[in-house]
Amino acid sequence: HLLQSCETIPRTRGYQVDKSYGVRRTDMWTPDLNLGIEAVADWQEKKELSLIRILSETNYKMQAERLAVVTPDDMPEWSFEAILRVEKGGVFPNLTVLRLADFPTFLDKLENQAD
């Protein structure tokens, strides 16, 4: 459900969404927004290094202007906070970690920046 929603929300706004099946790439790439989207349905601390590698590879290979990690709305707060630490770590100044319900608002902000 999370992956499908992360794909559908930008598509309904007319954006192209490419699904990535490559190793160490974000789940989706939206070329119109130069945005890599990674859906994270659950969290364990051992996943942090893998997430960082995915974000790094997408940043490098795609020259991403923006990266988004989207979580389910019902993800436990401790898990969400753990992922948020990746954003706050400062390695990826173009990274936003958000819950699915906030994804449309995030896209609104990107659209407004483009105007």
C-alpha positions in Angstrom: 0.0 0.0 0.0 2.8 2.5 0.9 4.7 1.9 -2.3 1.6 2.3 -4.4 0.6 5.5 -2.6 4.0 7.0 -3.0 3.7 6.3 -6.8 0.1 7.4 -7.2 0.2 10.7 -5.4 2.8 12.3 -7.8 1.2 10.6 -10.8 -2.2 12.2 -10.0 -0.5 15.5 -10.3 0.8 14.7 -13.7 4.4 13.8 -12.8 6.3 10.9 -14.3 7.3 8.3 -11.7 9.9 5.7 -12.6 10.0 2.7 -10.4 13.5 1.6 -9.6 14.5 -2.0 -9.5 18.2 -1.3 -9.2 20.3 -2.1 -6.1 20.9 0.9 -3.9 18.5 3.2 -5.6 15.4 4.8 -4.2 12.2 3.0 -4.9 11.0 5.7 -7.2 12.4 8.6 -9.2 10.4 11.6 -10.3 12.4 13.3 -13.0 10.1 16.4 -13.2 10.9 17.2 -9.6 14.4 15.7 -9.6 13.1 13.7 -6.6 14.1 10.3 -5.3 11.4 8.7 -3.2 12.1 5.8 -0.7 9.2 4.1 1.0 10.1 2.7 4.4 7.3 0.5 5.8 9.0 -0.6 9.0 12.2 0.1 10.8 15.0 -1.7 12.6 18.3 0.0 13.5 20.2 -2.4 11.2 18.4 -0.9 8.2 20.0 2.5 8.8 23.2 1.8 6.9 21.2 0.3 4.0 19.0 3.5 3.8 22.1 5.7 3.9 23.6 3.7 1.0 20.4 4.0 -1.0 20.2 7.7 -0.5 23.9 8.2 -1.3 23.7 6.2 -4.5 20.6 8.0 -5.7 22.1 11.4 -4.8 25.3 10.5 -6.7 24.0 8.7 -9.8 20.9 10.8 -10.3 22.3 14.1 -9.1 19.1 14.4 -7.0 18.0 17.8 -6.0 15.6 16.3 -3.5 15.2 13.0 -1.6 12.1 11.9 0.4 11.7 9.0 2.8 8.1 8.3 3.2 6.7 6.2 6.1 3.3 4.9 6.9 1.1 7.1 9.0 0.8 4.5 11.7 4.6 3.9 12.0 5.5 3.9 15.8 6.9 7.2 16.9 10.2 5.7 18.0 10.7 4.2 14.5 9.9 7.5 12.8 12.2 9.4 15.1 15.0 6.9 14.3 14.6 7.6 10.5 14.4 11.3 11.2 17.8 11.1 12.7 19.2 10.3 9.3 17.7 13.6 8.0 19.0 15.6 11.0 22.4 14.0 10.7 23.2 16.6 8.0 24.7 14.2 5.5 21.8 14.8 3.1 20.8 18.5 3.1 18.2 17.7 0.4 16.5 14.9 2.5 13.0 15.2 3.9 11.6 12.4 6.1 7.8 12.4 6.3 4.7 10.4 6.9 2.5 9.5 4.0 -0.3 11.9 5.0 2.3 14.7 4.7 3.5 13.7 1.3 0.9 15.8 -0.7 1.8 18.9 1.3 5.5 18.2 0.6 4.7 18.1 -3.1 2.7 21.3 -2.8 5.8 23.0 -1.4 8.0 21.7 -4.2 5.5 23.0 -6.8 5.4 26.4 -5.1 9.2 26.6 -5.1 9.2 25.9 -8.9 6.7 28.8 -9.6 
